[in-house]
Amino acid sequence: MPFLIRWLKARVPSAARVAGQQNRVISAVAVGPHQKVVTVEVGPESARVWLTLGVGSNGITCLHTAAAPTVVHDYDGPSTVPGV
């Protein structure tokens, strides 16, 4: 029975895995042997937020919150040089 449950978990996506696909790690910096500062992007597509978190052996602390920058792509294709 445990083998069957493990096999099913590997093949059926759970809600936690689907929700985790929306979040992403922007950066992670080690500041000590057991401490890190991690910036993650979370939230729905219309209201993304960057959280700067202090991660240590005693827990996770939110250090800063900011709106995620919006990326605007103004690329219209390769530029052409006249006469070439």
C-alpha positions as CSV (number, residue, x, y, z in Angstrom):
1,M,0.0,0.0,0.0
2,P,2.7,2.6,0.8
3,F,4.3,1.9,-2.6
4,L,1.0,2.6,-4.3
5,I,0.5,5.9,-2.5
6,R,4.1,7.0,-3.3
7,W,3.6,6.1,-7.0
8,L,0.3,8.1,-7.1
9,K,1.8,11.1,-5.5
10,A,4.5,11.1,-8.1
11,R,2.1,11.1,-11.0
12,V,-0.8,13.2,-9.8
13,P,-0.1,17.0,-9.3
14,S,-1.1,18.2,-6.0
15,A,-2.6,21.6,-5.2
16,A,0.6,22.6,-3.4
17,R,2.7,21.9,-6.5
18,V,0.4,23.8,-8.8
19,A,0.4,26.8,-6.4
20,G,4.2,26.6,-6.1
21,Q,4.5,27.1,-9.9
22,Q,3.2,30.7,-9.5
23,N,5.9,31.6,-7.0
24,R,9.5,32.0,-7.9
25,V,12.8,32.7,-6.1
26,I,14.4,36.0,-7.3
27,S,17.6,35.7,-5.3
28,A,19.2,34.0,-2.3
29,V,22.3,35.1,-0.4
30,A,23.9,33.3,2.5
31,V,24.8,35.8,5.3
32,G,26.0,33.2,7.8
33,P,26.4,29.5,8.3
34,H,22.7,29.0,9.0
35,Q,21.1,32.3,7.7
36,K,20.0,33.4,4.3
37,V,18.3,36.5,2.8
38,V,15.9,35.3,0.1
39,T,13.8,37.4,-2.2
40,V,10.7,35.6,-3.6
41,E,7.9,36.8,-6.0
42,V,4.4,35.7,-4.9
43,G,0.8,36.5,-5.7
44,P,-1.6,36.5,-8.6
45,E,-0.4,37.7,-12.0
46,S,-2.3,41.0,-11.6
47,A,-0.7,41.9,-8.2
48,R,2.8,40.3,-7.9
49,V,4.7,41.2,-4.7
50,W,8.4,40.7,-3.9
51,L,9.0,39.5,-0.3
52,T,12.5,39.8,1.2
53,L,12.8,37.1,3.9
54,G,15.3,36.4,6.5
55,V,15.6,32.6,6.8
56,G,17.4,31.1,9.8
57,S,17.4,28.2,12.1
58,N,14.9,29.9,14.3
59,G,12.3,30.6,11.6
60,I,11.5,33.0,8.7
61,T,11.1,36.7,9.1
62,C,9.7,39.2,6.5
63,L,12.2,41.9,6.2
64,H,10.7,43.9,3.3
65,T,7.7,43.9,1.0
66,A,7.6,45.7,-2.4
67,A,5.5,45.6,-5.6
68,A,7.1,43.4,-8.3
69,P,8.5,45.4,-11.2
70,T,6.6,45.1,-14.4
71,V,8.6,44.1,-17.4
72,V,7.6,45.8,-20.6
73,H,8.9,44.4,-23.8
74,D,9.1,47.1,-26.6
75,Y,10.9,44.8,-29.0
76,D,9.6,45.1,-32.6
77,G,12.0,42.7,-34.2
78,P,15.6,43.1,-35.5
79,S,16.6,46.6,-36.6
80,T,17.5,46.9,-40.2
81,V,20.2,49.0,-41.7
82,P,19.2,50.7,-45.0
83,G,21.2,49.5,-48.0
84,V,22.4,46.3,-46.5
